[in-house]
Amino acid sequence: MPASQELVWHVETHEHKEHTADWYWALGLLTVVGAALSVWFDNILLALILIIGASAIVVLKLRGPREHAVRLDARGITLDGTLYIWKSIHTFWVNSDETHGGPCIYLTAHSILTPRINIPLDSKEHAEEVRAFLKRFADEVEQGPHLGEHLAEILGL
């Protein structure tokens, strides 16, 4: 296919940040205290959610970043084999700014499970080409990072 009909690139999920042992101890301590308080107030489900969530954070931090394959074509956006068809994409915004983890695409979708999708770009120069491609299929509406992304950045996740 010609380049105008398909765009393909590979990026890492996130920038890996090393943490000291103190960071892991703090996470563990906060989890144990939160779970103990939840049990004290007869909220076993919250205690389980806290333990499972903290365990998932530790596993993901130890595993490190993964590489994503991204493809834009006439059918939709494919991210690691998952196709988001153009009918499900409501709006997009291409952020070519280097803040908040570098250039990326913010998508809003008609989906309950994944209403916001963030896809990193491989370079700032690639942003305009991706923007021109996306304008053919979805509306461009300025968006920014979600509150969860700000919290993840503050916590070093």
N, C-alpha and C positions, 0 to 999 in steps of 0.2 A: 504494500500500500504506500502511496506517496505520503510525505511528512504532513501535508495539510489534512489528510484523512485520519491520521492516527498520531498520537504523541505518547511516547513511552519513556519512563525514567525509573531509576532505583534510588531510594533514600533510606536512611536509618530512621527507626521509630522516634528516637530522641537522642539528645546529647547525653552521654553517660557521665554522671558526676560521682566521684568516689566519696564515700562517707566513712567517718571514723567509727571506731567501736562504740564511742559515746553516743552517736546518733542511733545505733541499733539498740543500745541499752535504754535510751530515752523512749524510743518507740515501744519497746517491751514493757517498760515500767508504766507508761501511760495506758497501754492496753490492759495490763493486769489490774491497775487501779480502776479503770473504766469498767472492766468486766466484773470486778468485785463489787463495785457500787451498784451495777445493774442487778447482780444477784441479790444484794442486800435489799434493793427496792422491788424484788420479785419480778424482774424483767430478764428472764433467762434468754429470750430471743435476742435482745440487744447485746447481751454478753457474748453469745455465739457469733453474732455479726461482727462485733469488734475483734474477736479472736481470729475469725476467718479473714477479715479485711487486713489486719496487721500481718498475718501469715502470707497473704497474697502479695502485699507490698514488699516484704522481705524476699520472697522468691523472685519477684520481678526485678528487684534491685540487684540481686546476686546474679541473675541470668544475663543482665545487660541488654543493650539495644539489639534489635533485629533489623534485617534489611527488608524493605517493602518494595514490591514491584507494582508500579502504577501505570495504567494505560487509559488514555482518553480516546474514544472512537465514536462512531455514529450511533452505537447502541447505548453507550453510557460511560460511566467511570468504573474501572476495575481496579480494586485494591486487594492485592494478595489473593486473587481468584474470586473475590466477592464482587459481583456486578451490581452497581447502582444505576438502574435505567434512568434515562432523562426524565421520564414522566414522574419519577419519585423525587427528583431534585427540584426544590422550590426556588431558591436563590443561591448565589455564590458571591464571594469576594476574594480577590487575589491580593494578599498582603505581601508586597515586595520589600517591606521594612525588615531590617535585620534583628529587631527586638523580638522578644517572646519566642525564642527558638529558631529564628531565621524565617525566610520567606515560606509562605504556605497558602493553601486554598482553604477557605472556610465555606462549608456547604450547609444549607438547611434543607432537610428532606421531609417528605410527608411520611414519617415513620414514627411509631411509638417507641421502638427500641433504640433507634439511632437518629434522633432529630437533628443533631449537629455532627458533622463529620469534618475533621481537620486532616488535610493531606499535606505533608511537607513537600516543598519544591527542592530540586537539586541545586538551583542557583538563582540569584536575583535576575540575571539576564534572561532566564527561561520564563520568568513571570509574565512578560508581555505576550509572548507566544501562546502561553496557556490561557491568559485572559481573553485574547482574540478568539481562541477556539471555543471557550466556554460561552461566550456571548452569543454564539449561534444556537445554543440549546437551552439556556436558562437566563433568568433576569439577574442583573448585577445590582446588589444592594450592599452598601457598606456595612461591614460587621467587624467585630473584634474578638479577641480571646474571651472565652467563657469564664465565669467566676471560678470554676473548678481548675482551669488552667493556671489562673493566678495563684490559687492555693497550692497547687502542685509545684509551681516555681518557687514559692516562698518556702515550702517544706523540703525542697531539693529533690523532688521525685522525678 
